[in-house]
Amino acid sequence: MVKLAFFLKTSNFIERFTPMKNLLIKLPSLLRNFYVITLAVFMLWMLFIDSNDIIAQYQLNNKLKNLEEEKAYYLQKIDEVKKDREELLSNAELLEKFAREKYLMRRKTEDLYVIVEKEED
């Protein structure tokens, strides 16, 4: 311990840090406060360096909005399909029409001809 104290007194240890000390003295007291420095470092870390930074939060928020829009669209489609299903199950004529158009079903005594139009390029 005595040797360390002697080393500090005899070397230029203190003289080397006087410019830094002068710089710290020139700073306002608010910027020298430990809590302000800690808060600034914490804010920089959370806003730019962390895995949940501002950019990631923005992207996740956009993705959430898109998924909510898709959910609303599919809920609307589900309601439409339920309504159509109820109509088909309640009316035999509509059920027959749907089966003939959608699944090309026919009666035993009928012939079914499917006409396919050629696409013109």
C-alpha contacts under 8 A as a table, 3 or more apart, distances in Angstrom:
res1	aa1	res2	aa2	distance
1	M	4	L	5.16
1	M	5	A	6.34
2	V	5	A	5.16
2	V	6	F	6.11
3	K	6	F	5.01
3	K	7	F	6.05
4	L	7	F	4.93
4	L	8	L	6.18
5	A	8	L	5.13
5	A	9	K	6.21
6	F	9	K	5.16
6	F	10	T	6.08
7	F	10	T	5.29
7	F	11	S	5.78
8	L	11	S	5.51
8	L	12	N	7.55
8	L	13	F	6.01
8	L	14	I	7.36
9	K	12	N	7.88
9	K	13	F	7.86
11	S	14	I	7.73
12	N	15	E	5.10
12	N	16	R	6.06
13	F	16	R	5.43
13	F	17	F	6.97
14	I	17	F	5.50
14	I	18	T	6.55
15	E	18	T	5.37
16	R	19	P	7.21
17	F	20	M	5.35
17	F	21	K	6.21
18	T	21	K	4.82
18	T	22	N	6.08
19	P	22	N	5.07
19	P	23	L	6.23
20	M	23	L	4.98
20	M	24	L	6.21
21	K	24	L	5.11
21	K	25	I	6.24
22	N	25	I	5.09
22	N	26	K	6.35
23	L	26	K	5.18
23	L	27	L	6.65
24	L	27	L	5.35
24	L	32	R	7.32
25	I	28	P	7.74
27	L	31	L	6.47
27	L	32	R	6.83
28	P	31	L	5.57
28	P	32	R	6.70
29	S	32	R	5.04
29	S	33	N	6.34
30	L	33	N	5.32
30	L	36	V	7.02
31	L	36	V	6.57
31	L	37	I	6.81
32	R	36	V	7.65
32	R	37	I	7.28
33	N	36	V	5.41
33	N	37	I	6.38
34	F	37	I	5.23
34	F	38	T	6.09
35	Y	38	T	4.98
35	Y	39	L	5.98
36	V	39	L	5.07
36	V	40	A	6.09
37	I	40	A	5.11
37	I	41	V	6.21
38	T	41	V	5.21
38	T	42	F	6.07
39	L	42	F	5.02
39	L	43	M	6.06
40	A	43	M	5.14
40	A	44	L	6.18
41	V	44	L	5.16
41	V	45	W	6.11
42	F	45	W	5.06
42	F	46	M	6.14
43	M	46	M	5.16
43	M	47	L	5.90
44	L	47	L	5.27
44	L	48	F	5.87
44	L	49	I	7.12
45	W	48	F	5.70
45	W	49	I	4.90
45	W	50	D	5.88
46	M	49	I	6.15
46	M	50	D	5.24
46	M	52	N	7.37
46	M	53	D	5.90
47	L	50	D	6.91
47	L	53	D	4.87
47	L	54	I	5.57
48	F	53	D	5.33
48	F	54	I	6.76
49	I	53	D	6.47
50	D	53	D	5.29
51	S	56	A	7.34
52	N	55	I	7.93
52	N	56	A	5.69
52	N	57	Q	6.31
53	D	56	A	5.45
53	D	57	Q	6.27
54	I	57	Q	5.07
54	I	58	Y	6.14
55	I	58	Y	5.10
55	I	59	Q	6.25
56	A	59	Q	5.13
56	A	60	L	6.09
57	Q	60	L	5.09
57	Q	61	N	6.02
58	Y	61	N	5.08
58	Y	62	N	6.29
59	Q	62	N	5.17
59	Q	63	K	6.21
60	L	63	K	5.02
60	L	64	L	6.08
61	N	64	L	5.05
61	N	65	K	6.30
62	N	65	K	5.13
62	N	66	N	6.29
63	K	66	N	5.12
63	K	67	L	6.17
64	L	67	L	5.11
64	L	68	E	6.13
65	K	68	E	5.12
65	K	69	E	6.24
66	N	69	E	5.12
66	N	70	E	6.26
67	L	70	E	5.00
67	L	71	K	6.07
68	E	71	K	4.93
68	E	72	A	6.22
69	E	72	A	5.15
69	E	73	Y	6.22
70	E	73	Y	5.00
70	E	74	Y	6.14
71	K	74	Y	5.22
71	K	75	L	6.05
72	A	75	L	5.13
72	A	76	Q	6.19
73	Y	76	Q	5.19
73	Y	77	K	6.32
74	Y	77	K	4.90
74	Y	78	I	6.05
75	L	78	I	5.02
75	L	79	D	6.29
76	Q	79	D	5.17
76	Q	80	E	6.35
77	K	80	E	5.01
77	K	81	V	6.17
78	I	81	V	5.11
78	I	82	K	6.13
79	D	82	K	5.09
79	D	83	K	6.16
80	E	83	K	5.12
80	E	84	D	6.20
81	V	84	D	5.05
81	V	85	R	5.99
82	K	85	R	5.00
82	K	86	E	6.18
83	K	86	E	5.22
83	K	87	E	6.34
84	D	87	E	5.09
84	D	88	L	6.14
85	R	88	L	5.07
85	R	89	L	6.08
86	E	89	L	5.23
86	E	90	S	6.04
87	E	90	S	5.25
87	E	91	N	6.20
87	E	94	L	7.60
88	L	91	N	5.47
88	L	92	A	7.02
88	L	94	L	5.60
88	L	95	L	4.92
88	L	98	F	7.90
89	L	92	A	7.00
89	L	95	L	6.74
91	N	94	L	5.50
91	N	95	L	6.37
92	A	95	L	5.00
92	A	96	E	6.21
93	E	96	E	5.16
93	E	97	K	6.17
94	L	97	K	5.00
94	L	98	F	6.00
95	L	98	F	5.12
95	L	99	A	6.14
96	E	99	A	5.12
96	E	100	R	6.14
97	K	100	R	5.20
97	K	101	E	6.15
98	F	101	E	5.27
98	F	102	K	5.72
98	F	103	Y	7.73
99	A	102	K	5.41
99	A	103	Y	5.26
99	A	104	L	6.54
99	A	105	M	5.81
100	R	103	Y	5.83
100	R	104	L	4.67
100	R	105	M	4.66
100	R	106	R	6.34
101	E	104	L	5.58
101	E	105	M	7.64
104	L	112	L	7.81
106	R	110	E	6.25
106	R	111	D	7.33
106	R	112	L	6.84
107	R	110	E	5.37
